[in-house]
Amino acid sequence: MSGSVLRRVFSKKTLLYAAGGTALATGGGFYYLHSGPAFPASSMQTRRPPPPWTPPSRADMLRELKASGEPKASGGELQASGEGEIRELKDGELKEDSGESKEGSIKTGLTAAEAEEEIFDLLIIGGGATGAGVAVDAASRGLKVALVERDDFSAGTSSKSTKLVHGGVRYLQKAVFELDYSQYKLVKEALHERKIFLETAPYLSHMLPIMLPIYKYWQVPYYWAGCKMYDVLAGKENMESSYVMSKGKALETFPMLKSEGLVGAVVYYDGQHNDSRMNMALILTAIKHGATIANYCTVTALHKSPSGKLTGAQVTDTLTNTSFPVRARGIINATGPYTDALLTLDNPLHKPICQASSGVHITLPGYYSPRTMGLLDPATSDGRVIFFLPWQGNTIAGTTDSPSDVVRDPEASEEDIRWVLDEVRSYLSPDIKVRRGDVLSAWSGLRPLVRNPDPSAPEGTAGLVRSHITTLSESGLLTIAGGKWTTYRKMAEECVDEAVRVFGLGGRVRSGCVTEHVRLVGSEGWSRNMFIGLIQTYGLETEVARHLSDNYGDRAWTVLSLASPTPPNTSWPLHGQRLVPQYPFLDAEVLYAIKYEYAQTAVDVLARRTRLSFLNARAALDALPGVVEIMGGEMGWGEGERGRQVEGAVEFLVRSMGLQGDAGEISREVIAKMEQGEKSTPCVGKASGWLSAAKGIFGGGSAVGGGGGKDAVRVYGRARFAPSEIVELRKAFAVAANGRETVPLEEVVGVVKGLKGYGEATEGDWAYAIAEGGWDRICASGTSANANANPKEGEKGERDGVDVEEFVEICGAVKEVGVRERTLGRERIPVGRSGGGV
């Protein structure tokens, strides 16, 4: 009987069916996961540039905003009260001053119908990712939309993200192990939005393989299963399937990786983008659909009807200090971390719903990572996640996750920078010295975590909303808060749906949400090979052409129409004068930012139109005089305004981008050199010489200061020592050693105390540098850190100190920690609630 059953089970027919079913299931699954296009197809039919388009000027935008505040002439007149409310004066009501109107009153000659038509359907406050997304959604539905931003577009969190477009592998882990359906829905929604994100702005976003290095064999199936589940959740919208790498292949792909104990790696795919350029594309797209948008316009009061409902806002143009009312049928609060400030303006008794989380990132040179592969460390020393990603030719690492006060210009603390560096060291090869001097810039972004305003919601971190919320105040202020870059479009859709409902705009929309199919400005005429046409047309360097194509899309043609030719004796390139030699940013981008992208300050250009300050704060400082010169000539700045622009930009670089030095001294040095006609110019072949105090920035010098005087710029040098400095250190060691091969560790500080560049180093600096390098343990054990010191490396020896090479290494380490600040302890926010970053 049993033999008959076995023959039936293992018959040729049964095995054939089993093999066919397996092949069919495998093929179907492969097709399902790979049926979506990895790269969206271009709509460009020819290689010709797209038709030119020039957005309205900022002055035109302000006129449109002011026009909405002109109330009807017949049937009454609107007057602004001292409390910022607007009330309607009835027919026949006497005005207090018969000859002159009170300050703040509004005179008009518009008819009732004209005034009604000038009112905006929606006034959006906030020009970051959320506000710009809401503007695109509402304008594309046919609504009359206004948007005002207190600073520049994406000046806050939206330009300081991790640059990822991701579903969230950590959320998926929580969904599985905690059986949390809400986390599952969050991942599913984010993966869907990831696909739309990459299709609507294909030139600004792309897929990026991310490696998870594995150092324990049991983790191979664990991480592989998790990444496969990530693929399956994406379904037809998946980018590429995740896969396992052997140890050899992982090291071939990522040679900087620590090889000791490595057993392999799992690679999965997510998206990456240029966040502030994406924000600018959203702004321009909203304008193209009819929205009225202005930066540097702050809301100082909210206007209400006698019944207490919002009717508009008092807006101040901070560049001219002029104030005017803007009327709207509905107002949307999309101010990110500053959500509570506007809600308090609406209701002084408002209970805060936003808790800011500081996420610090650092930028390292490009040689720290492969150009086309990122890395994720899923288990750092304190359980958080850290990304290590190639971006714009450099490498960014982050992020921290610490509670923070809501401040306008958050700073990256030295403690956070060191924590990121320590985590980076832990998974890179030990022969790579991860140095503080290699940090090109460091910034902090405030991610707005939100609490549900429902009184029944739990207190503390348990009450933090996993994604985003939309809430309506009693006066009619609609707030959208929380979320992340990946889901900005879905947030905007939900917000506008709610706005149409609560503000009664159903009769004024021409359609529902269409943003799944709205390509952003710059996308229509772009293709992955467009840069070749730019090279062939304008004679550009390949690096420059790729940069323009990948950051401006088809608008690169407009940028290059402003490009100046290179000097006549230059055979190649024919166009494109760089702002600084080491990065592909052109002088034409400054002009384009002014004419087409509403740049008003030097910081706007250096930080958000180009990304130079995020890539390299020192290079941004080098480019600053040239940028100010170009903007000053275009915008008519006098010497006083140019000086103020320099001061503002230097303050930004020092406070927000991690540039080391005294902002006042640097500004005075730059302005003095500019006044003497020694300002830097674009397209120079070497680092400009206008900043004499910046000795050592690119080629060595002291990071500690002291000795013969105080430098205006005290920074961590890319090279540790000037050539003569090593000679002086060796001489000082020889004197202290007095014929011995080593100097006791406790005498090291005294050896260099009189040398220039080490005078300001504290005992704490020396202790930190010695402990970081493990010199205290080496001397205690009697082993040598120098492979040449003993025939057998690590062998016990008769040592009571450090030799000359170790002494030089310690001196180099103390230079890198010599400029530091006192910081408070960092409180941790649960990763599952914060999303692991900004």
Steps between C-alpha positions, in 0.01 A plus 500: 500500500773742605705408194205584275461840662870577462493399134209736441665787689832464322365408159626686195164666454489629858859624487430670168201681646703603805787628287262687269313656791823611665630651176168676440490642854862613479452660161177667606659638813800628305271670247287648778800652673667623180204606286526868594746722310821563691534838328196702382489556128567851377227686318760677288460420132808687375824627645396861455470713815145534639304823444627776729293591807561788737306504827353829624737718699486531874367855460212363289426245770488767769257708291271197471514444875424865575212505255318237703494736798300763317141459624183607324423871461121464497303372794771566753870529566736266681729637765784327685476525875786537742467136605561377149133415441292634215149619546251636248377860542127507427336756270468836670740419785717799586874474471706653780712724278306664220797637315755222534467128547646325802827318465427158360172589331461400139371731226378353179324569177408144407144397440350227717532244221862595429595488866338160540693368204831623647455293818716190506335165552792386714783681675781255583747606767833321462714438193670172589425157358150480650391853413637480146333162451166637618539795261562266203201283589260789555612700195481196272137454608421853382490682833631854541798444727741725691806386693727708723825390661669684789853424378610339175336194349627186680709713736406270788467125529424441132860574395659310791367148453685171447424537124323161489171411335420186696226281633677433830651158565490574873125555486465161332702337778268652760192394304615137503636465853238715671212391273433870442262542207540878501873461435422260218266755340765768539757291312250406231399863445859624498607239241213607275597866541865412434407382153297815427781716637752352258261538205386858553855637537726242333797733460510585871455149637643161421521154647796418723618155611563490875717233662443345842833345604456179699743374762305201637393202292153475652428858388534411130157331468351750747592810301441329166145406602435854622622657176300250292189592695582864423511411129171310516324790671612728218360250251490628142637830627822337617824642362735203495500179701718475807779242495774342711868576447790279596777645715730535199241672287406735784863605545544538125198731487570684825878468559487743795297248699650329805588146390565344840206277588305590185297205370312674219246772431144555387425773248158661460382801299352833605490846349716810541437861403623859528260637759521878461510476119190279525334765716580764241357285222176470699483878545552563127244233410240661726574838342464351153154378603402851607602525867622830646808438713747723683795432727618727782140583589405431861152481651475741793127475575195294409184687399165378625137580433268615782401135543862403565567325169821566310471724195865572423837600640723802541818438303828691524759504223814471713725630221322837482324494839164574338182342636174420324193280549432187297145366491418133448206264542720252682843506668735202523777473757791308342786640707667176608686535832344845546145363493431594862612861450225562243244305701583719800455811285155367419420400858727610788365211710613243245658182639820409305473201267851506352821363648814576302766235451847608396666294228868574440675405177860543392655516154820309431717482185379274223776244552325375813237312299446358150328736258202270449453310827376616839532326834261453790616408849183354656642464851716785625646521849175640641254316276438774246540477124773682311522549122822545306407622153668640188345834406599765246855363480558495877384271781240588763467317831222526755280535678471563871162518666481730803223712653554866423348839558347660193761751387532685174857392424581168669868417538683169480670449835853366524367212707263391223770533234732278702227243556445470124876474440532231766224296337660542157833376638335186634413359157781636283832331450748573782759619249269796425554776753159667535610850588317801635687702243319315222162640608428745220173624647260412779138599538198437718139474384193510723257221421149586626360210698135560584260400774136436437300801626226263615483535883465122532835439327775359728766730638874488435670330209219245480282784377728586210327450169683256273450702183299822473176658616251748362303704753259795486487768770178667618578811295557297185881468487575172323832351617700228325798385706747214527585258222814480288623593154396168343133546585471875434265444205259277692501747789415781259219297343339430839542862606340646186218245514427618852533867401249460217258342744529733800536826304220422255716509187333209324346729238834667424709192414506361150619152599621282783866439578712455186850528647580132442541594133622862522864515401695774668664786313816375330375144444318510167800550274753310709660167423791316660713581196408869478841598636658385172297756310613769744864404442462499123311830495692707754836327523480411870707280722325167550480546877335839457254374239393208721461733795275739308293219352452325834412815696305713253355251254397663176545841668874442455461649153375822659787499748752468219340783306641719779845337502799708406767357271836396635807718424606504131822307567305208652456216252252308717247552649344775292238603757466468873705701745500326837439674830770284661737262321410180685120503443298528177290804599503780241467876515196461272317317781519815713337706225238230443418487870435875501301518177299179520507365857445802726841493671532813714817442703841342460395225742206413273748429219774327698272280710178431309527585128843343483596264786854624545475585870362153577773332298793706627466800729857612428444492126180703553704757690746511212215554251320760709669818365435394141135422574450836674665678208269335245186555709598857583540588134168338408296633793661841537658452841721775634808448714298499820261229382784289364667519838180392672466208260854387580435526874174307473654227289804457726276487806296227329809298408639520853178439692311263270759330278779423748764742369750553781599855586378835623227629269575866568870469426442298184242752374729797560784323319281417198353851477842663531640288218197570282535874555865477397400333176651164601173310497494151359376448145330201337702249303831533675742215491597511865358592837447875513741707702265766636480336842849510637389381841376173355846350488490128545143448380592307188860408556572480870559730794368525849151406602564586861631853472710675760869568472569807294144627469137421439388404149169633369413151379587218739406181327581133484752474215460244226873426548616471858832679484688758304831351377713700745269411789599131495867600509434716808312219672785257440752750637288557811473124552875450464571764763249348743617140436865592567631193324215267593270339245182590687353781708267420791138562413451744785780720360355530149304816579807677629702415189281712269373760742717772354440415134277724290162346437471306824475776758120492531468122528357412840579199717161364397599526133818299564314244710237453230759465223709251699197291597356507146820356357534248780847628595426470872420130460801440276741648749334322790538162327848566371404424139587713203258665263781541249553186295867589460558536873511124565584208273164343586209737498315507831784325686562613856791739532693704754318829429405775736380755245451584133756515221541788257251373241236441767574842644434664162177301468379622839581860408299463180207357695499785752486754218178344382329532838646833603200708398204367691201623690327397819182308430225354711420132512278377220163346583394230260169493314377149409603426143172333419312820577739742336563318174873481569578849379387820340 
